[in-house]
Amino acid sequence: MIKKILIANRGEIALRVMRSCYEMGIRSVAVYSTADRTSRHVLFANEAECIGPAASSESYLNIDRIIAAAKKHGADAIHPGYGFLSENAEFARRCEAEGIIFIGPRPETMEEMGDKISARKKMIEAGVPVVPGTEQPLKSVEEAIAVSKEIGFPVMLKASMGGGGKGMRLIHEESEVREMYEAAKSEAMAGFGDDTVYIEKFVEEPHHIEFQILGDQQGNVVHLFDRECSVQRRHQKIVEESPSPFIDYNLRMEMGAKAVAAAKAVGYVGAGTIEFLVDKYHHFYFLEMNTRLQVEHPITEEVVGVDLVKEQIRIADGMPLRFRQEEIRQHGHAIECRICAEDTEHNFMPSPGVIQQLSVPQGIGTRVDSHCYEGYEIPVHYDPMIGKLIVWAVTREYAIERMRRVLYEYKITGLTTNIRYLRRIIDVPDFKNGNYNTYFIERNQERLKPRSGFKNDSEPMAVIAAYIDYVMNIEENKPQSTEPDSAINRWRAFGLQKGVLRV
């Protein structure tokens, strides 16, 4: 019986896992780098251990240090979250060798599905549709040219061990093949230590739709329906929703059945995701399998009513699934926006810094998964995500209305965020109508540009309102401290800095 879990991750996902542990009566152990010593996940955990300096290679990616921390604290199991070591087969094997339960699939499954060429072969054997392409690694640029001509342009060149858009190139004509081939191989080697590449036919006007699956150690597998993840920038998801507004009931059932077949074909254990590309004619093709929990898993939890982290833990503890496929239903609609510290007007550059004021949205159907608080510093060393904002409502129309409201209500000062950019996405007619695909950002660039004179995501009117309220009630609101960091002084300093107040 699992009684203590070490979470080998940081930030919001570490905190998310810990909350489920707490509800289950399981003690949690946080690990953290020196840059994360004040993160909320460290403060929330029952126990915590520093595992090294800020560099990921010396902390969150250091298998020896994580294993040592788990043994020191007597952890029965390790939950890897997502990113870092979550899909590292060596890490899973090391846990097994040390007698620690790895909360995730078997290492052999990770290797089989992590290699995109191997995964394609397995899916073909299982009867899952795949995009036409090569089944063996490309050996030369000449072969790449020949295959591209045979399949027909445009084609997509991909790294076999790739992910997150790395090692991926869209090729429109023969003259581009040589340059793209060398660039993709170089990027793949730098990013994954493996320069193997292959080619697929490019799916035009594709939708990125994924299916959440769960498999237990007894061989039972179910899907928990779909998520639409087509609002992407450079292959990175920004907004996700469930269910997809693009597919109908029959296609949803067919895709779900294929997702289950895909998982069974590799003996999948734990929570995972089967990703599909769906073209404008509603033909769908296997894209890849993510052998871990996804960033966007909360929207599935909201519409299905299942805590995926709890199910991961139960499965890792040897328990069978608690429900059959026919017992799982989608109810209502959920949308997730990724809140990031980034400057959307300057090529989405990360914008680390200290959060001065933070007002988190509340109300019916609102969920915020975040590790941040006032005074917390977003470090420069990691992904700049502040958290995830999730809403649920009985219909998609109501969910969009709710997301518009909570994005307005979400106030962060002290650094630049993408909140205003997300508001503009929600207001684009194509999004509201559910008429969008993975070209959404590209096709709506003009609509997504700022419409006001303010160039950042702070709220000048909120600053003005707070200052006016202070002035009108100056006696009652007289600050008790003249220290520079008192609340009103911070508001006033911010207003002066942004030019919305005058001395």
Sequence and secondary structure as in RCSB ss.txt:
>XXXX:A:sequence
MIKKILIANRGEIALRVMRSCYEMGIRSVAVYSTADRTSRHVLFANEAECIGPAASSESYLNIDRIIAAAKKHGA
DAIHPGYGFLSENAEFARRCEAEGIIFIGPRPETMEEMGDKISARKKMIEAGVPVVPGTEQPLKSVEEAIAVSKE
IGFPVMLKASMGGGGKGMRLIHEESEVREMYEAAKSEAMAGFGDDTVYIEKFVEEPHHIEFQILGDQQGNVVHLF
DRECSVQRRHQKIVEESPSPFIDYNLRMEMGAKAVAAAKAVGYVGAGTIEFLVDKYHHFYFLEMNTRLQVEHPIT
EEVVGVDLVKEQIRIADGMPLRFRQEEIRQHGHAIECRICAEDTEHNFMPSPGVIQQLSVPQGIGTRVDSHCYEG
YEIPVHYDPMIGKLIVWAVTREYAIERMRRVLYEYKITGLTTNIRYLRRIIDVPDFKNGNYNTYFIERNQERLKP
RSGFKNDSEPMAVIAAYIDYVMNIEENKPQSTEPDSAINRWRAFGLQKGVLRV
>XXXX:A:secstr
   EEEE   HHHHHHHHHHHHHHT EEEEEEEGGGTT HHHHHSSEEEEEE SSGGGTTT HHHHHHHHHHTT 
SEEE  SSTTTT HHHHHHHHHTT EESS  HHHHHHHHSHHHHHHHHHHTT  B SB SS    HHHHHHHHHH
H SSEEEEETT  TTTT EEE SGGGHHHHHHHHHHHHHHHHS   EEEEE  SS EEEEEEEEE TTS EEEEE
EEEEEEEETTEEEEEEES SSS HHHHHHHHHHHHHHHHHTT  EEEEEEEEE TTS EEEEEEE S  TTHHHH
HHHH   HHHHHHHHHTT   SS GGG    SEEEEEEEE EETTTTTEE  EE  EEE   STTEEEEE   TT
 EE TTS  EEEEEEEEESSHHHHHHHHHHHHHH EEESS  SHHHHHHHHHSHHHHTT   TTHHHHTTTTTS 
 SS  SSS HHHHHHHHHHHHHTTTTT  S  STTSHHHHHHHHHHHHTSS  
